[in-house]
Amino acid sequence: MRIYQPEGLLLDTAANRLAFQSAATLEEACASGQILESRAIVCDSEHNLIVDMGAWRGIIPREEGALGIAEGTTRDIAIISRVNKPVCYRITGFTREGGVLIPQLSRRAVQQECMQQYICKLTPGDVIPARATHLESFGCFVDIGCGIPSLIPIDAISVSRISHPRDRFRNGQLLYAVVRALEPDGRVSLSHKELLGSWEENAAQFGAGETVAGIVRSVEEYGVFIELTPNLAGLAEPHEGIAVGQHASVYIKSLLPEKMKVKLIIVDAFDANYRTPPAHYFITEGHIDHWRYSPIGADRLIETTFC
């Protein structure tokens, strides 16, 4: 198992549970520097995090709550927003109050090591796991390891355009991303669409003459764009009463690789609260130097080169 993972993946592991069995196992975890996870249950008035360690309540002092807190480059919301969520940490020592053992913890130390041993060694084109942490109109913030944040801009989420990242992701969702660039300040720029397949790979799932499910993504004067997969959309003729976000049944008239077009006929469109299915990834690990969406011979070239 990867050591530096998005927060939450260690929480229910046997090794994590074992550390909380006794004071002796806590001391062993402290001595070995084991990375542990617990649920944060309180952020006190001084912005110290209190975490549930079974029979004990550990404390992550404010300045140990996240990288950059002590320097003022990270806002306290990075600590406050962890309440009722898993946090990673190392035990740095113990104190006693009224005979009660109180583990002293550091999340910052784990994040610092994650930056040095993992994130700083990433290169453009590396495919990494991530977890969606919150969604904004401009993109999806993700945890790429030990609570360290990064952003997938909305235009890098999929080839098929969406109005908001919530159309594709939900908070807490595990996903994959590809490193687009490493910024001078240490931030990692991510993309996502390159992992969802080329035009041909997506079009191969469909055939002319089939009637399939889709989602209305755009309504224009000249037609309606229907998403068949996150990286494949088709155009149907104008249709009254259609709204963005509706689900649709569409008949596939033709698939034209040379023009990267899918011609559709809308059979029906309706409101529904279907849960967004997990993305189908064509790539989930390793490294890619170049990705080409366009079929060979297509009249447009859509590609990404990682460097």
C-alpha positions as MATLAB code, in Angstrom:
seq = 'MRIYQPEGLLLDTAANRLAFQSAATLEEACASGQILESRAIVCDSEHNLIVDMGAWRGIIPREEGALGIAEGTTRDIAIISRVNKPVCYRITGFTREGGVLIPQLSRRAVQQECMQQYICKLTPGDVIPARATHLESFGCFVDIGCGIPSLIPIDAISVSRISHPRDRFRNGQLLYAVVRALEPDGRVSLSHKELLGSWEENAAQFGAGETVAGIVRSVEEYGVFIELTPNLAGLAEPHEGIAVGQHASVYIKSLLPEKMKVKLIIVDAFDANYRTPPAHYFITEGHIDHWRYSPIGADRLIETTFC';
ca = [
       0.000    0.000    0.000;
       1.265    3.475   -0.860;
       2.471    5.280    2.277;
       1.490    8.802    1.259;
      -2.183    8.520    0.386;
      -5.156   10.861    0.495;
      -6.486   11.090    4.027;
      -9.056    8.484    4.989;
      -7.479    5.435    3.388;
      -5.512    4.372    6.491;
      -8.376    4.839    8.936;
      -9.801    1.305    8.880;
      -6.592   -0.640    8.249;
      -5.463   -3.316   10.684;
      -2.157   -1.539   11.365;
      -3.957    1.681   12.235;
      -6.403   -0.033   14.601;
      -3.590   -1.971   16.271;
      -1.845    1.240   17.326;
      -4.822    2.205   19.525;
      -5.099   -1.066   21.444;
      -3.065    0.006   24.465;
      -0.728    2.644   25.842;
       2.155    0.330   24.907;
       1.085    0.162   21.235;
       0.740    3.946   21.196;
       4.293    4.264   22.479;
       5.491    1.808   19.832;
       3.779    3.869   17.114;
       5.435    7.005   18.507;
       8.880    5.390   18.597;
       8.604    4.022   15.040;
       7.188    7.233   13.554;
       4.158    5.363   12.202;
       1.684    7.455   10.218;
      -1.734    7.082   11.828;
      -5.233    8.345   11.077;
      -8.169    9.253   13.273;
     -11.347   11.277   12.983;
     -11.060   14.865   14.161;
     -13.929   15.480   16.570;
     -13.361   19.063   17.832;
     -11.503   22.185   16.776;
     -11.213   24.247   19.954;
     -11.268   28.030   20.274;
      -7.495   28.177   19.732;
      -7.802   26.012   16.598;
      -6.195   22.931   18.110;
      -7.657   19.708   16.713;
      -8.866   17.006   19.086;
      -8.885   13.557   17.502;
     -10.531   10.276   18.488;
      -7.908    7.626   19.288;
     -10.226    5.097   20.879;
      -9.605    5.238   24.622;
      -7.607    8.440   24.201;
      -8.115   11.931   22.846;
      -5.072   13.194   21.002;
      -4.263   16.857   20.352;
      -2.875   18.373   17.161;
      -1.727   21.880   18.192;
      -2.736   24.603   15.746;
       0.745   25.096   14.289;
       1.018   21.334   13.749;
      -2.344   21.192   11.984;
      -1.111   21.775    8.420;
       1.861   22.916    6.415;
       2.011   26.704    6.245;
      -0.078   27.463    9.333;
       2.934   28.578   11.361;
       4.234   30.682    8.460;
       0.856   32.251    7.723;
       0.730   30.892    4.157;
      -2.134   28.521    4.977;
      -5.403   29.786    6.464;
      -6.938   28.289    9.589;
      -9.889   27.017    7.545;
      -7.540   24.186    6.531;
      -7.754   23.029   10.162;
     -11.359   23.928   10.948;
     -12.657   22.095    7.871;
     -11.138   18.798    9.086;
     -13.665   18.391   11.920;
     -15.611   15.117   11.549;
     -13.154   13.946    8.879;
     -10.072   11.709    8.988;
      -6.708   13.351    9.606;
      -3.250   11.815    9.386;
      -0.547   12.455   11.969;
       2.436   11.144   13.880;
       2.608   10.887   17.659;
       5.344   13.260   18.818;
       5.047   12.641   22.567;
       2.702   12.361   25.523;
       1.487   14.599   28.347;
      -0.749   13.885   31.326;
      -3.556   15.931   32.784;
      -5.067   14.656   36.003;
      -3.522   11.270   35.332;
      -5.057   11.084   31.850;
      -2.657   10.270   29.005;
      -2.882   12.784   26.163;
      -0.995   11.963   22.944;
       0.586   14.998   21.267;
       0.321   14.797   17.488;
       1.619   16.480   14.328;
      -0.122   16.471   10.969;
       2.340   19.038    9.642;
       5.272   16.634   10.094;
       3.560   13.991    7.983;
       2.721   16.525    5.283;
       6.307   17.798    5.265;
       7.634   14.282    4.744;
       5.003   13.617    2.060;
       6.153   16.725    0.187;
       9.815   15.769    0.391;
       9.532   12.042   -0.260;
       6.630   11.903   -2.694;
       5.158   15.098   -4.113;
       8.459   16.852   -4.887;
       9.539   13.754   -6.822;
       6.515   13.757   -9.128;
       7.017   14.678  -12.784;
       4.540   15.929  -15.417;
       2.689   12.935  -16.812;
       2.648   10.910  -13.581;
      -0.743    9.337  -12.843;
      -1.686    9.559   -9.160;
      -4.642    8.755   -6.890;
      -6.532   11.625   -5.273;
      -9.687   12.328   -3.275;
     -12.134   15.141   -3.998;
     -12.328   17.458   -0.975;
     -14.530   20.330   -2.150;
     -16.028   21.633   -5.352;
     -16.007   25.189   -6.639;
     -17.366   26.606   -9.896;
     -13.823   26.831  -11.295;
     -12.614   23.352  -10.384;
     -12.329   20.396   -8.047;
      -9.960   20.586   -5.076;
      -8.369   17.248   -4.259;
      -6.149   15.698   -1.604;
      -3.108   14.219   -3.367;
      -1.486   12.836   -0.224;
      -1.739   13.350    3.547;
      -4.191   16.219    3.137;
      -2.012   18.255    0.760;
      -4.358   20.051   -1.652;
      -4.278   20.475   -5.417;
      -6.775   21.641   -8.031;
      -8.215   20.099  -11.181;
      -9.523   23.098  -13.192;
     -13.000   22.626  -14.635;
     -11.733   22.646  -18.227;
      -9.322   19.807  -17.393;
     -11.956   17.498  -15.884;
     -13.305   16.056  -19.141;
     -13.546   16.683  -22.856;
     -17.321   16.940  -22.580;
     -18.006   20.356  -21.073;
     -19.773   20.626  -17.742;
     -21.318   23.597  -15.962;
     -19.897   22.720  -12.538;
     -17.519   20.055  -11.153;
     -20.465   18.597   -9.218;
     -21.658   17.280  -12.586;
     -18.688   14.903  -12.479;
     -17.541   14.496   -8.860;
     -18.831   14.423   -5.294;
     -17.006   15.338   -2.103;
     -14.984   12.422   -0.743;
     -14.834   10.606   -4.075;
     -11.652    8.724   -4.899;
     -10.342    9.453   -8.376;
      -7.213    9.527  -10.509;
      -5.421   12.551  -11.913;
      -2.361   13.235  -14.026;
       0.324   15.741  -13.064;
       0.314   18.628  -15.517;
       3.025   20.755  -13.921;
       4.919   21.390  -10.698;
       4.831   25.063   -9.786;
       7.821   26.918   -8.261;
       5.913   27.355   -4.996;
       5.525   23.574   -4.638;
       1.935   23.362   -5.801;
       0.989   20.603   -8.198;
      -1.171   21.376  -11.234;
      -3.431   18.488  -12.266;
      -5.533   17.306  -15.168;
      -8.086   14.506  -15.445;
      -9.498   14.261  -18.965;
      -6.467   12.462  -20.392;
      -7.287    9.409  -18.277;
     -10.820    9.052  -19.673;
      -9.878    7.799  -23.126;
      -9.560    9.092  -26.668;
     -12.415    9.791  -29.069;
     -11.988    6.370  -30.643;
     -11.822    4.522  -27.323;
     -15.070    6.141  -26.200;
     -16.836    5.860  -29.551;
     -16.030    2.127  -29.649;
     -18.600    1.654  -26.875;
     -21.422    2.701  -29.213;
     -22.775    1.835  -32.633;
     -24.970    3.527  -35.220;
     -28.572    2.425  -34.865;
     -28.433    2.072  -31.084;
     -30.570    4.070  -28.662;
     -28.561    4.966  -25.572;
     -28.610    7.104  -22.435;
     -27.115   10.580  -22.294;
     -27.093   13.862  -20.385;
     -27.932   17.269  -21.875;
     -24.850   19.462  -21.477;
     -25.596   22.427  -23.740;
     -28.606   23.833  -25.592;
     -27.751   26.041  -28.567;
     -29.800   27.584  -31.364;
     -28.321   25.106  -33.823;
     -28.690   21.988  -31.690;
     -28.417   20.159  -28.387;
     -25.169   18.647  -27.125;
     -25.695   15.315  -25.389;
     -22.942   13.688  -23.352;
     -22.656    9.938  -23.882;
     -19.506    9.554  -21.776;
     -17.351   12.179  -20.020;
     -15.067   12.271  -23.066;
     -17.688   11.895  -25.805;
     -20.632   14.104  -26.717;
     -22.867   14.233  -29.768;
     -25.079   16.848  -31.390;
     -28.819   16.496  -31.891;
     -31.083   18.814  -33.843;
     -32.856   21.611  -31.911;
     -35.611   20.294  -29.679;
     -38.201   22.231  -27.681;
     -38.449   21.909  -23.932;
     -34.905   20.662  -23.393;
     -32.870   21.914  -20.417;
     -29.230   21.511  -19.432;
     -28.772   18.702  -16.914;
     -31.722   16.630  -18.088;
     -31.277   12.969  -18.882;
     -32.048   11.846  -22.400;
     -32.631    8.819  -24.565;
     -30.918    9.335  -27.907;
     -30.742    7.441  -31.179;
     -27.285    7.323  -32.758;
     -27.516    8.216  -36.449;
     -23.785    8.036  -37.173;
     -20.291    8.258  -35.757;
     -17.801   10.185  -37.901;
     -14.175    9.726  -36.743;
     -12.713   12.083  -39.354;
     -14.845   14.921  -37.946;
     -14.969   13.629  -34.349;
     -18.745   13.914  -34.492;
     -21.615   11.836  -33.226;
     -24.973   12.637  -34.820;
     -27.960   12.011  -32.569;
     -31.735   12.140  -32.509;
     -33.428   12.868  -29.187;
     -36.049   10.257  -28.375;
     -36.937   11.689  -24.980;
     -35.548   14.054  -22.354;
     -36.581   14.235  -18.718;
     -35.592   15.258  -15.202;
     -34.097   12.515  -13.025;
     -31.938   12.251   -9.932;
     -29.747    9.407  -11.094;
     -26.475    9.190   -9.211;
     -23.479   10.028  -11.370;
     -21.683    6.734  -12.076;
     -17.944    6.470  -11.360;
     -15.735    7.500  -14.261;
     -14.401    4.748  -16.502;
     -10.643    5.233  -16.526;
      -8.533    3.962  -19.384;
      -5.362    4.797  -17.420;
      -5.013    4.469  -13.623;
      -1.278    4.233  -12.998;
       2.170    4.851  -14.385;
       3.264    7.746  -16.553;
       2.205    9.272  -19.868;
       4.318   11.619  -21.975;
       1.744   12.359  -24.650;
      -2.001   11.908  -25.060;
      -3.925   12.301  -28.277;
      -7.697   12.553  -28.243;
      -8.166   12.955  -31.998;
      -8.334    9.939  -34.318;
      -5.632    9.673  -36.972;
      -6.778   11.648  -40.008;
      -9.247   13.812  -38.106;
      -9.585   17.407  -39.294;
      -8.807   18.740  -35.787;
      -6.001   17.874  -33.423;
      -6.659   17.655  -29.679;
      -3.671   16.474  -27.682;
      -1.669   17.017  -24.518;
       2.100   16.841  -24.208;
       3.473   16.590  -20.680;
       6.859   18.192  -20.154;
];
